[in-house]
Amino acid sequence: NGLGVVTEDFWWHFVQTFGIQFLCLTAIFGLATLAVYLTFSNVTAVLTVVLAPLILTAITIFTNVEWFIHFNFQSLVDSAWTLEIANHFWLKTTFSALATILLTVSFAYVNFQKKEL
């Protein structure tokens, strides 16, 4: 029927994949939240969501800096299911996504509090 046999590690792999995709998408939208609160422009937020992953991908390709790959959230979302995620890669990516989310949303909140509506 097309479903196949569920392997022993299917659910763990599913949770890892779902978790990494959720965190990476939240980090991308954290950047958009920061952009909208800094500029109060929806266009800037949309451009940030579209251009930030492209710029991060280009930087990752051309610089070959190992730690920078963990901040390339769009490519992690695209290939999360096909990755055989090693524990250290999983932890570093989770930490970088959570750090990005906390920093961007916190900075956006502080900036929003300073602006007059």
C-alpha positions in Angstrom: 0.0 0.0 0.0 3.0 2.3 -0.2 3.6 2.8 3.5 6.2 0.1 4.0 7.5 -1.2 7.3 8.1 1.2 10.1 11.6 0.8 11.4 12.6 0.9 15.1 14.1 4.4 14.8 11.3 5.9 12.6 9.7 7.9 15.5 13.0 9.2 16.8 14.0 10.3 13.3 10.5 11.8 12.8 10.8 13.8 16.1 14.3 15.0 15.2 13.1 16.0 11.7 10.0 17.8 12.9 11.9 19.5 15.7 14.7 20.8 13.5 12.3 22.0 10.9 10.2 23.8 13.4 13.1 25.5 15.1 14.7 26.5 11.8 11.5 28.0 10.5 10.9 29.8 13.8 14.5 31.2 13.6 13.8 32.4 10.0 10.6 34.1 11.2 12.5 35.5 14.2 14.7 37.4 11.7 11.5 38.6 10.0 10.1 39.8 13.3 13.3 41.7 14.0 13.2 43.3 10.5 9.5 44.4 10.9 10.1 45.9 14.4 13.3 47.7 13.2 11.8 49.1 10.1 8.0 48.8 10.6 7.9 47.7 7.0 6.2 44.5 5.8 8.2 44.6 2.6 11.4 44.5 4.6 10.2 41.5 6.6 9.2 39.6 3.4 12.6 40.4 1.8 14.4 39.3 4.9 12.6 35.9 4.9 13.4 35.5 1.2 16.9 36.9 1.0 18.4 35.9 4.4 18.4 32.2 3.5 19.9 32.9 0.1 22.6 35.1 1.5 23.4 32.6 4.2 23.6 29.8 1.7 26.0 31.8 -0.5 28.2 32.6 2.5 28.2 29.0 3.6 29.2 27.8 0.1 31.9 30.3 -0.5 33.5 30.5 3.0 33.6 26.9 4.1 33.4 27.9 7.7 32.2 24.9 9.6 30.2 26.6 12.4 28.3 28.8 9.9 26.4 25.8 8.4 24.4 25.6 11.6 22.9 29.1 10.9 21.9 28.1 7.3 18.3 27.4 8.4 16.6 27.1 5.0 18.9 24.3 3.8 18.3 22.5 7.1 14.6 22.7 6.6 14.8 21.5 3.0 16.9 18.5 3.8 16.0 17.6 7.3 14.4 14.2 6.5 17.2 13.0 4.3 19.9 13.9 6.7 21.4 11.3 8.9 21.7 13.6 11.8 24.7 13.0 14.1 24.2 13.9 17.8 26.7 16.7 17.7 25.2 18.2 14.6 21.7 18.0 16.1 22.8 19.7 19.3 24.7 22.5 17.6 21.9 23.2 15.1 19.3 23.2 18.0 21.5 25.6 20.0 22.0 27.9 17.1 18.3 28.0 16.2 17.3 28.6 19.8 20.0 31.3 20.2 18.8 33.0 17.0 15.2 32.9 18.1 15.9 34.3 21.6 18.2 37.0 20.4 16.1 38.2 17.5 12.8 38.2 19.3 14.4 39.8 22.4 16.1 42.5 20.4 12.8 43.1 18.5 10.9 43.4 21.7 13.3 45.8 23.2 13.3 47.9 20.0 9.5 47.8 19.9 9.3 49.1 23.5 11.5 52.0 22.6 9.5 53.2 19.6 6.4 55.3 19.8 3.3 54.0 18.0 
